[in-house]
Amino acid sequence: MIKVIDMRQGSDSGLFAGLVGRNRIGEGEVLRTVGDIISKVRTEGDRAIIEYTMKFDKVQLDQTSLKVTEQEINEAYEKIDPKLLTVIRKAKANIEAFHSKQKENSWFMTGEDGILLGQLYRPLEVIGIYVPGGTAVLTSSVLMNALPAKVAGVGRIIMATPPRRDGSIEPAVLVAAQEAGVAEIYKIGGAQAIAAMAFGTETVPKADKLFGPGNIYVATAKRLVFGYCDIDMIAGPSEITVVADDSANPVYVAADLLSQAEHDVLAAAILVTPSKKLADEVIKEIEEQVRQLSRRDILDKSLADYSAVVLVNDLDEAMDIVNRIAPEHLELCIEDPFSRLDSVKNAGAIFLGHWSPEPLGDYFAGPNHILPTGGTARFFSPLNVADYVKKSSVISYTKQALEKVSDDVVYFAKSEGLGAHANALTVRFSPMETKI
C-alpha cells in the first residue's frame, strides 16, 4: 500500500522528483480547452457562463439566477446544523485574531531639507474567491480566503462556486460566506468562473485579485488570467510530512498521514523517521485505519502512488529531507519539537508536538490553511493579510533638497543614455541653458 524508502544506505532522488511532478498546471488539450473558455467568457459574458454551466454542471440557469439571493442565504441558515454554525463562528474568531496580528500600517520618514519618504498601504478594492465543488464541502476554505480580506479592509468580496444539480449551493458554504463578509455569491464553477471574475460580465464584477483552490482547469485558468488580474497562487495537491521518533504514537501518526492522503489521488503523505520499529507500527496502523474510512478508493491510490515511509539514520538527516521536500504541512512528532524548529527552513505550516495534528490548522487554530504546495514553500508563504494589500511609495523633496542631489541624478541618468531623465532635473535649476 505505502512504499518504504530506506535512505540509511543511500539516497532516492525519485522521492523528491515525484512530489514536485504532481503540480496541476495544464498543458496540451487542457490548455487549449481553458483558453477557449476564457476567450468565450471574455467576449460573450453571461451567455457563455450560462452555456458552460449547463454543459459542465448540468444546471440550467439564466441571467437572473446566476447570483445567490438573500432568500437563499436565509434558507441556508435554517438548514445548517446549529452546532456547525457555532463551530464556524468559533473558527472565525480564531482566524480573525491570528490575521489581525499581520496588519501593517503606512509609514513615513523625514530627512534633511524637508525630504519626506514613505509607503502607503491600501487594501484591494475587489477580490474574487473560488470555492470548488466535488466530493468535499470546503466550508473552511471560505473562511480562510475571505476573513484575511476583511481584516485587510478589502471593500468588496465576491465568490464563485459551482451549483449542485438542483441549482442550489451547499448551505454551509453560503453561511460561511455570509459570516465571513462575502458580498456577492455566484453559481459558477470551473475555468468559466475564473474568467468571469478576471474580466467581468454583465452580472459578475471584475476582481483585482483571485483566490482559492480548484482542479487542473481552474489552476490553468488562473495561470492564463494572471496579468489581467493578480492571483494568490496556483495550488497543487495537498501533502504532509511527519517527522517522528520513538516518542510518537503510531496510531496518531497514521491518522495524521491519512488526514491529508484522503484529499486527492495525487495527495502525498510522507513519514520520515529514524525508528524502524515506529515505521513498521505506522504502516500496520495505516492499513487498519484505511479499512474504516469512507474515502478508501482515494486513499489506496494516493498512498500507493505518492506516499512513503522514509527511514533515515537520525533526526539531522530527517530535517535535511524535510527542507528538500519543502512540505505544505510539517508535523514534528518528536520528543523535543521546539529544539528542531530552527532547523526548518522550508515548510508551509509547522505543527509542533504530539497534540498539534494537522486538521487543527485546517479548521480551527487560526493560521491560514492555504499553503504553498509542490516544493514551493522554498519561496512562497501561507496566504496572509499582505496578499490583500497593495503598496505605494511616497516621495516628496523641497527645492533645496533636490538641488543638493541634482548633479548626482543627472549624472546617473546620462550614464544610462536617458537624456530626458536628466533634463527633468536640469530644467529646474538652469532652464535657459538646457539642451535635451
Residue pairs with C-beta under 8 A, 6 or more apart in sequence:
1 283
1 286
1 287
1 290
1 300
1 303
1 304
2 269
2 283
2 286
2 303
2 304
2 307
2 308
2 309
3 304
3 307
3 308
3 309
4 279
4 283
4 308
4 309
4 310
4 311
5 12
5 15
5 308
5 309
5 310
5 311
6 311
7 310
7 311
7 312
7 317
7 321
8 311
8 312
8 313
15 270
15 308
15 310
15 325
16 324
16 325
16 375
18 306
19 239
19 268
19 306
19 325
19 374
19 375
20 374
20 375
22 236
22 237
22 266
22 268
22 306
22 374
23 234
23 236
23 373
23 374
24 215
24 216
24 219
24 220
24 234
24 235
24 236
24 237
24 266
25 216
25 219
25 220
25 223
25 234
26 34
26 216
26 217
26 219
26 220
30 216
30 217
30 220
31 220
33 191
33 217
34 191
34 217
34 220
34 221
34 224
35 224
37 48
37 52
37 190
37 191
37 192
37 195
37 217
37 221
38 191
38 194
38 195
38 198
38 199
38 221
38 224
38 225
40 48
40 52
41 48
41 49
41 52
41 192
41 195
41 196
41 199
41 201
42 195
42 199
45 201
45 202
45 203
46 63
46 66
46 201
46 202
46 203
46 204
48 192
49 66
49 188
49 192
49 196
49 201
49 203
49 204
50 60
50 61
50 62
50 63
50 66
52 190
52 192
53 59
53 60
53 61
53 162
53 163
53 187
53 188
53 189
53 192
54 60
54 61
56 162
56 189
56 190
56 192
57 133
57 162
57 163
57 165
57 189
58 165
59 163
59 164
59 165
59 166
59 167
59 187
60 167
61 163
61 167
61 187
63 202
63 203
65 167
65 187
66 186
66 187
66 188
66 203
66 204
67 184
67 185
67 186
67 187
67 203
68 169
68 174
68 184
68 185
68 186
68 187
72 168
72 169
72 174
73 174
73 175
73 178
73 185
75 171
76 169
76 171
76 172
76 174
76 175
76 178
77 85
77 171
77 175
77 178
79 171
80 171
80 172
80 175
84 172
85 175
87 364
88 139
88 143
88 172
88 175
88 176
88 179
89 179
90 364
91 140
91 143
91 363
91 364
92 143
92 147
92 179
92 180
94 364
94 365
94 366
95 143
95 144
95 147
95 148
95 366
95 368
96 147
96 150
96 151
97 366
98 365
98 366
98 367
98 368
99 147
99 148
99 151
99 366
99 368
99 384
99 385
100 151
102 148
102 151
102 384
102 385
102 386
103 151
103 152
103 385
104 121
104 385
104 386
104 389
105 121
106 118
106 119
106 120
106 121
107 118
107 119
108 116
108 117
108 118
108 394
109 116
109 117
109 118
110 116
110 117
111 117
111 401
112 401
113 397
113 398
113 400
113 401
113 404
114 396
114 397
114 398
114 400
114 401
115 396
115 397
115 398
115 401
116 394
116 395
116 396
117 393
117 394
117 395
117 396
118 393
118 394
119 391
119 392
119 393
119 394
120 391
120 392
120 393
120 394
121 389
121 390
121 391
122 389
122 390
122 391
122 392
123 149
123 152
123 153
123 154
123 155
123 388
123 389
123 390
124 149
124 152
124 154
124 155
124 208
124 209
124 388
124 389
124 390
125 154
125 155
125 156
125 208
126 154
126 155
126 156
126 157
126 158
126 205
126 206
126 207
126 208
127 149
127 154
127 156
127 157
127 158
127 207
127 208
127 209
127 210
127 211
127 388
128 158
128 159
128 160
128 197
128 198
128 207
128 209
128 210
128 211
129 142
129 145
129 146
129 157
129 158
129 159
129 160
129 182
129 210
129 211
129 212
130 159
130 160
130 161
130 193
130 194
130 197
130 210
130 211
130 212
130 213
130 214
130 218
131 138
131 141
131 142
131 145
131 159
131 160
131 161
131 173
131 212
132 138
132 161
132 162
132 189
132 212
132 213
132 214
132 215
132 218
133 161
133 162
133 164
133 189
134 215
135 295
136 263
137 170
137 172
137 173
138 173
138 213
139 170
139 172
139 173
139 175
139 176
140 176
140 362
140 363
140 369
141 212
141 213
141 369
141 370
142 159
142 173
142 176
142 177
142 180
142 182
143 176
143 179
143 180
144 368
144 369
144 370
144 383
145 211
145 212
145 370
145 383
146 157
146 159
146 177
146 180
146 181
146 182
147 180
147 181
148 368
148 383
148 384
148 385
148 387
148 388
149 157
149 181
149 211
149 388
150 157
150 180
150 181
151 385
152 385
152 388
152 389
154 388
156 183
156 184
156 205
157 180
157 181
157 182
157 183
157 184
158 182
158 183
158 184
158 185
158 186
158 197
158 204
158 205
158 207
159 177
159 182
159 184
159 185
159 186
160 185
160 186
160 187
160 188
160 189
160 193
160 194
160 196
160 197
160 204
161 169
161 173
161 185
161 186
161 187
161 188
161 189
161 193
162 187
162 188
162 189
162 190
162 193
163 169
163 187
163 189
164 170
167 187
169 185
169 187
174 185
177 185
184 205
186 193
186 196
186 203
186 204
188 196
188 204
190 214
190 215
190 217
190 218
190 221
191 217
191 218
191 220
191 221
193 218
194 210
194 214
194 218
194 221
194 222
194 225
195 221
195 225
196 204
197 204
197 205
197 206
197 207
197 210
197 229
198 206
198 207
198 210
198 225
198 228
198 229
199 206
199 225
199 228
200 206
206 229
207 229
208 229
208 230
209 229
209 230
209 231
209 232
209 387
209 388
210 222
210 225
210 229
210 230
210 231
210 232
211 231
211 232
211 370
211 383
211 387
212 232
213 235
213 370
214 221
214 222
214 235
219 234
219 235
219 236
222 231
222 234
223 231
223 234
225 231
232 370
232 383
232 387
233 370
233 372
233 376
233 380
233 383
235 370
235 373
236 266
236 373
236 374
236 376
237 263
237 264
237 266
237 267
237 268
237 306
237 373
237 374
238 260
238 263
238 264
238 267
238 268
238 328
238 329
238 373
239 260
239 267
239 268
239 269
239 270
239 306
239 327
239 328
239 329
239 373
239 374
240 256
240 257
240 259
240 260
240 261
240 268
240 269
240 270
240 327
240 328
240 329
240 330
240 331
240 358
241 270
241 271
241 272
241 322
241 325
241 327
241 329
241 330
241 331
241 347
242 253
242 256
242 257
242 269
242 270
242 271
242 272
242 330
242 331
242 333
243 272
243 273
243 315
243 318
243 319
243 322
243 330
243 331
243 332
243 333
243 334
243 340
244 253
244 271
244 272
244 273
244 275
244 278
244 282
244 331
244 333
244 334
245 273
245 274
245 275
245 278
245 315
245 333
245 334
245 335
246 275
246 277
246 278
247 333
247 334
247 335
247 354
248 273
248 278
248 333
248 334
248 354
249 354
250 278
250 281
250 282
250 284
250 285
251 285
252 333
252 354
252 357
253 271
253 278
253 282
253 285
253 333
254 282
254 285
254 286
254 289
255 285
255 289
255 357
256 331
256 333
256 357
256 358
257 269
257 270
257 271
257 282
257 286
257 307
258 269
258 286
258 289
258 290
258 293
258 299
259 357
259 358
259 359
259 362
260 267
260 268
260 269
260 329
260 358
261 267
261 268
261 269
261 298
261 299
261 302
261 303
261 307
262 293
262 295
262 298
262 299
262 302
263 298
263 302
264 298
264 302
265 298
265 301
265 302
265 305
266 302
266 305
266 306
267 298
267 302
267 306
267 307
268 302
268 306
268 307
269 302
269 303
269 306
269 307
270 307
270 308
270 309
270 310
270 325
270 327
271 279
271 282
271 308
271 309
271 310
272 310
272 312
272 318
272 321
272 322
273 279
273 282
273 309
273 310
273 311
273 312
273 318
274 311
274 312
274 313
274 314
274 315
274 317
274 318
276 311
279 309
279 311
282 309
283 309
286 303
290 296
290 299
290 300
290 303
293 299
310 321
312 318
312 321
315 334
315 340
316 343
319 340
319 343
319 344
322 330
322 344
322 346
322 347
323 343
323 344
323 345
323 346
324 346
325 346
325 375
326 346
326 347
326 372
326 375
326 376
326 377
326 378
327 346
327 347
327 348
327 377
328 347
328 348
328 349
328 371
328 372
328 373
328 377
329 347
329 348
329 349
329 351
329 358
329 361
329 371
330 344
330 347
330 348
330 349
330 350
330 351
331 351
331 356
331 357
331 358
332 340
332 341
332 344
332 350
332 351
332 352
332 353
333 353
333 354
334 340
337 352
337 353
338 352
341 350
341 352
344 350
346 375
346 377
346 378
347 377
348 371
348 372
348 373
348 377
348 380
348 381
348 382
349 358
349 361
349 367
349 369
349 371
349 382
351 357
351 358
351 360
351 361
361 367
361 369
362 369
363 369
367 382
368 382
368 383
368 384
370 382
370 383
371 377
371 382
371 383
372 379
372 380
372 381
372 382
399 428
402 425
402 428
403 429
406 425
406 426
406 428
406 429
409 422
409 425
410 422
410 425
410 426
413 419
413 421
413 422
413 425
414 422
419 436
420 436
423 434
423 436
426 434
427 434
